[in-house]
Amino acid sequence: MNLTWEPVEQSAGRSDESLWMIYALGGGTGHWTRAISLARQAAKHGIATRILTNSSTRPPLASEPEKVRDKVTSLIRLDPKIDIIQIPAIFDREKIMEISRRELSTCQAQDVLIVDSFPCGIAGELRETLGDISAQKVFIHRDLKPEYIHWGKLEDFVRHYDLVISPGETGALEHFVHARTSPWLVCDADELVPRAIARKVFGVDENSQLPLIAVSGCGTSDESLEMAKFALNLHGEFGSSCHVRLTSLEERAVREAGEIGVSLWPLLAVLPAVDLLVGAGGYHTVYESRLTQTPFFAMARDRLYDRQSHRLRSTERAANHDDLTRKIGNFLVKFIGTKTELPQPYTNGASKAFEIIAGTQIGSLKERRPV
């Protein structure tokens, strides 16, 4: 397959305003969701961001044709100051290195480079290029496998960053962290959709009092398809006592789920409608459920770098599909009533992270620029 890629055209003369470049390469949705969480906070303060991602899934963009956008119900609009640079997920290491180097080379002294999870880059390209970038350098450290950190000699490299932030998790590089925040969420608490309206988004009849179980089909394409089939099984077994919906950004999974399949983004916005969330142990699934007080069961998925089993609590964790089904059945037996109000307000760590980075940047720029 002969694939080409062209960078977004750079303006000939950039202004002196700061641009935040967010390196969010990696599989799944976690990296770009964290990036958008921060970018939305920056946009509120008039700061433009460019997000570099190679995930196979991403939110719909306002600039896309209607026939593409309509595949996903987007519950928030991305500010025009947020620019998402999509590298095809099938590109190999060399191509990823070429593109990310080209993009990062546009960073200027007044900019901020924010690197999510992988201090050396997903392809190791930052080992050679980070030192040449004059922008302030921020590393976002979440929990990663210690084996990976040791293998990649990441401790030596993290020292090259001006600022290290932990977004709600501790990990093996904890001793390098300068600042900690609560988990980063793509929506603030006041952006959540009221329960009655959110249930309509899921296609639940407004007169129904049955609980709603949302099965999240995220992760790899195969895992999303697996969860679609699991949702269909739940629908067959418990459909008379609850509503079951499969929600995923993976088109194949939504098609597999048929009439119970929906494609919503972000799921967080409609969690007030959900009485039980079922999924995996990814960063956003876990923290979104906890911060919105949404009951949650999950199977920990094996990942090359992430430790999903380490993130899940024993009360949330299921060993396999049979165990998951048993837990769901017990939940339905004990279920005594649906939610009637929005969750209690939560603190969005992305807002605090913006304040930390912006405050550090101002101090850094004062040092770099003559008064």
ROMITOR-939967 format. One record per residue: y, z, x of N, C-alpha, C in turn. Coordinates in steps of 0.1 Angstrom, whole numbers, plus 5000, padded with zeros to 4 digits. Layout:
BEGIN
YZXYZXYZX/...
//
This chain:
BEGIN
498850005009500050005000501250005009/502149915007503349905015504549965008/504850085012505950165006507150165015/508350165009509550175017510350285011/511250335018512150445014513550425020/514550445012515850425017516650555014/517450605024518150725022519350705012/519850805006521050794998522150755007/522950655003524050605011525050715014/525450735026526450835030527850775029/528750855024530150805024530650795038/531550695040532050665053532850775059/533650845051534450955056534251075047/533551175052533251295044534451385045/534751465034535751555034535351675043/536251775044536051895052535251995044/534951965031534252065023532852075027/532352195025530952235030529952165020/528852115026527652065019526452155023/525752205013524552285016523352185015/522652165026521452085027520252185026/519352165016518252255014516952175017/516252215027514952165031513852225023/513352155013512352215004511052135004/510652085015509452005016508152105014/507152045008505952125006505352084992/504052114990503452074978503852164966/503352124954503652204942505152194938/505452294930506852294924507652414930/507052504937507752624942508952594951/508752504960509852484970511152424963/510952314955512052254950512652344938/511852424932512352514921513252624928/512852684939513652774946514952704950/514852584955516052514960517052484948/516552444937517352424925517952554921/517252664921517752794917519052824925/518952804939520152834947521252734945/520852604944521752494942522652514929/521952564919522752584906523752694908/523452794916524452904918525552844927/525252764936526252704945527252614937/526652534927527352444919528452514911/528152634906529052714898530352744906/530252744920531352774928531852644935/531452534929532052404934531452354947/530252404951529652364964528552264961/528552154968527552044966526352074974/525152044969523952064976523151934976/522351914987521351804987520051874990/519051844981517751904982516751794987/516051824998515051735004513751785000/512951704992511651744987510651624988/509351664990508351554990507251594980/507551684970506651714960506351604951/505151594945504751484936505351514922/505851634920506551664907507951704909/508851684900510251734901510851724887/511951794885512551784872513151644869/513351614856513951484853515451494857/515951374861517351364865518151294855/519451334854520351264844520451114847/520351074859520550934863519350844860/518250904856517050824853517050754840/516350644838516350574825515750664814/516150634802515650714791514150714790/513450604793512050594792511350694802/512050724813511450814823511850954819/513050984815513551114812512751174800/512451084790511851134778510451194779/509851174791508451224793508551374795/509651434798509851574800510951624792/510751734785511851794777512551884787/513751844791514551924801515452014793/515352144796516052244788517352284795/517652234807518952264813519352124820/520652114822521152004829521552034843/521251944853521551974866523051924869/523752004875525151974878525251844887/526151764885526251644894526451674909/526751794912526951834926525551854933/524451854925523151874930522451734932/522151704944521551574947520151594952/519151534946517751554950517251434957/516851444969516351334977514851344977/514151244971512751254968512051164979/511251224987510351154997509051144990/508451024989507151004983506151094988/505351164979504351264984503251204992/503051074991501951024999502350985013/503550995017503950965030503351055041/502950995052502251065062503251145071/502751225080503551315089504651245096/504351125102505251055110506451005101/506150955089507150905080508051025075/507351135072508151255068509151295079/508651305091509451345102510651245104/510451115102511451015104512551035094/512151055081513151065070513851205071/513151315073513851435073514851445085/514451395097515351385108516651305105/516451195098517551115094518451185085/517951255075518751325065519451445072/518751525080519351645086520351605097/520251485102521251445112522651435106/522751425093524051415086524851545085/524151655088524751785087525951795097/527051855092528151875101528452025103/529452055111529652195115530052285103/530652225093531052305081529952325071/528852265073527752265064526752385066/525852395057524752495058523452425056/522552455065521152405064520252525060/519652505049518752615043517352565043/516452635050515052585052514152685044/513352635035512552715026511152725032/510652845035509252875038508752835052/509052715057508452665069509552645080/509752745089510852745098510852625108/509652565110509552455119509552325112/509552325098509452205090507952185087/507752115076506352095071505552005081/506251925088505651835098505951875113/506551995114506952035127508151975133/508851895125509951815131511251895135/511352015129512452105132512452165146/511252165152511152225165512052145175/512152015173512851935182514351905177/514651925164515951885159516851995155/516252115153517052225148518252265157/517952265170518952295180520052205181/519952085176520951985177521851985164/521552065155522252075142523352185143/524652145141525752235143525952325131/525352285119525552365107524952505109/525452595100524852725100523452715095/522452785101521052775097520552895091/519952875079519452985071517952965068/517153065070515753055067515353145056/514653085046514153165034512753195037/512453325039511153375043510453445031/509353375026508453435016507153465023/506253525015504953565021504153445025/503753435037502853325042501653395049/500553315050499353365057499653395072/499353515076499553555090498953465100/497753405096497053315105497953195108/498653145098499453025100500653065109/501253175107502353225115501953235129/500753295132500253305145499953165152/499353085144498952955149500152865153/501152875144502352795146503352855155/503052985160504053055169505453065163/505453095150506653095142507653205146/507053315151507953425155508953385165/508553305175509453255185510553165180/510153085169511052985164512053045154/511653145146512653205136513853255143/513853295155514953345162516153245163/515853115161516853015162517753005149/517353085139518153085126519253185127/520453155121521553245120521353355110/520553325099520353425088518953405082/518253515080516953505074517053595061/516653535050516653595037515253605031/514953715025513653735018513853725003/513353624996513653614981512653694972/512553824974511753904966510353934971/510053894983508653914988508753965003/507754035007507654075021506553995027/506653985040505653895047505553925062/504853845069504553875083505753865092/506853795088508053775095509153875090/508753975084509654075077510654135087/510254155099511154215109512354135113/512254005109513453915112514453905101/514053965089514853945077516254025078/517353955076518654015075519054065062/518554005051518954035038517754015028/517654095018516654085008517254074994/516653994985517153974972515953994962/516254004950515153994940514653844939/513553814932513153674932514153574926/514153454932515053354927514553284915/515353274905514953204892515853084889/515352984883516152864881517152884869/516852984860517753014849518253164850/519453184847519953314845519453374832/519553504830519053564818519753504805/521053474806521753434794521453284791/520653214799520253074796518953064789/518253174787516953164780517153134765/516253054760516253004746515753114737/516453144726516053234716514653204711/513853314708512453294705512153194694/512853204683512553114672512752964676/513852934683514052794688513052754698/512752854707511752814718510452784712/510052854701508752824695508752684689/509852644684509952504679509752404690/510352434702510252344713508752324717/507952424715506452414717505752354706/506452324695505852264683505152354674/505552484674504952584666505752594653/505052594642505652604629506452734628/507652724622508552834622508152944613/507152914604506653014595505453084600/504953044611503753104617504053234624/503153334622503353454629502253474640/501453374642500353374652500953384666/500353454676500853454689500753314696/501553294706501553164713501053194728/500053124732499453124745499853004752/500653014763500952894771500152894784/499452784786498652764798499452674807/499752724819500552644828499652554837/499852424836499152334845499952294857/499952374867500752344879499852344891/500452334903499552314915499252174917/498052144922497652004924497351934911/497251804912496951724901495651754894/494651774903493351814898493351954891/494152044897494252184891494952174877/495952084876496652074863495652014853/494851914857493851854848492851964844/492452044853491452144850491952244840/493252284841493852374832494052314818/494252184818494352114805493052124797/491952104804490652114798490352254794/490852354802490652494799491452524786/492652474785493552494773492852444760/492252324762491452264750490352354746/489652414756488552504753489052634746/490152684750490752804744491152764729/491752644728492152604714490952594705/489852554710488552544702488052674699/488152774708487552904706488453004698/489752994701490653094695491753034686/491652904684492652834677493052884663/492152954657492353014643493253144644/493353204656494053324657495253324666/495553204672496653184680497053044682/498253014687498652874691498352864706/497752754710497552734725498252604728/499052614739499752494744499552484759/499252364764499252334778500552274782/501252334792502552284796502452244811/502852124814502752074828503651954830/504051944843504851824847503951714852/502651734851501651634855501251554843/501651424843501451344831499951334827/499051324837497651314834497151434826/497651554830497151674823497651684809/498951644807499451644793498751544784/498451434790497651334782496251394778/495651454788494251514786494351624775/495451694774495551804764495751754750/496251634749496451574736497551644728/497251684716498251734707498651874711/497951944720498452074724499152064738/499351944743500051924756501551904754/502351974762503751954762504251954777/505351884779505951874792507351934791/507552054796508852124795509252164809/510652154811511152214823512552264821/512852384826511952474832511152564821/509952594824509152674815509852814813/510552864823511252994822512152994810/512852894807513852884796513252924783/511952884781511352904768510253014768/510253094778509253204779509453314768/510653324762510753414750509853384739/509353254738508453214728507053254731/506753284743505353294748504853434747/503753464741503153594740502153624751/501653514757500753534768500853404777/501153424790501153314799499953314807/499253194809498053184817498253074828/497953104840498253014851497553044864/498353024875497853054888498853164894/498653184907499453294913500653244921/501253134917502353074924503553164923/504553144932505753224932506453234919/506853124913507653124901506853164888/505653124887504853164876504753324875/504453384887504353524887505653594884/506653564891507953644890508653614877/508553494872509153454859508453534848/507153554848506453634838506853774839/506953834851507253974852508654004848/509653924852511053954849511353924835/510553854828510753834813509853914805/509054004811508154094805507154014796/506653904802505653814795504253854800/503353894791501953924796501453804803/500553824813500253724822498853744828/498053634828496753634835496653514843/496053524855495953414864494753414873/494353294877493453274888494153244901/493853314911494553284924493953154930/494753064933494352944939494452944955/493452884961493452874976494552784981/495352824990496452744995496352755011/496852645017496852645032497752745038/498852775031499852875037500152995028/500152975015500453075005499253175003/499653294999498553394996498753434981/498253354972498353384958497653514954/496453534959495753664956496553784960/497253774971498053884976499253914967/499753814960500853824951500553884937/499253854933498853904919498454044919/498754114908498354244906496954244900/496154354902494754354897494754334882/495754384875495754364860495954224856/496554144865496854004862495753904866/494953944875494053854882492753834875/492253714874490953674868490153604879/488853634879488053574890487753434888/487553384875487153254872487553224857/487153104853487453064839486853154828/485653194831484953284821485653424821/486053474832486753604832488053584826/488753474828490053444822489853444806/488853374802488653364787488353504781/487653584788487353714783488553804782/489453794792490653864792491553824781/491653694778492453634767491853684754/490553684752489953734740490353884737/490253964748490554104746492054124743/492954034749494354044746494554014731/493953914726494153874712493653984702/492554054706491954154697492954274697/493654304708494554414708496054374704/496254254702497654204699498054254686/499254324685499754384673500954324667/501654234674502854174669503554084679/504353994674505053894682506353954687/506853894697508253934702509253894691/510253974691511353944681512753924688/512853964700514053954707513953894721/515053854727515053814741514653924750/514053894762513754004771514954074776/514754184782515954264787516554174799/517854184801518454104811517854134825/517654034833517154054847518154004857/517954044869518854004880518253884887/519053774888518553654894518953664909/517853674918518153684932518853564938/518753454932519453334937520953354937/521553434927522953464927523353544939/522553644942522853734953522653654966/521653564967521453484979522653394981/523253344971524453254972525553344978/525753464973526853544978526653574993/525453604997525153635011525353515020/524853395016525053285024526553235025/527153245013528553205013529453295021/529153425020529953525028529753505043/528453485047528153465061528753335066/528753235057529353105061530853115064/531553185056532953205057533253265071/532453375074532653445087532353355098/531353275097530853185107531953075110/532453015099533452915100534752965106/535153085104536353145110536153145125/534853175129534653185144534653045150/534252945142534152805148535452735148/536352755138537552685137538752755143/539652685149540852755154541752795142/542352905143543252955133544552885134/
//
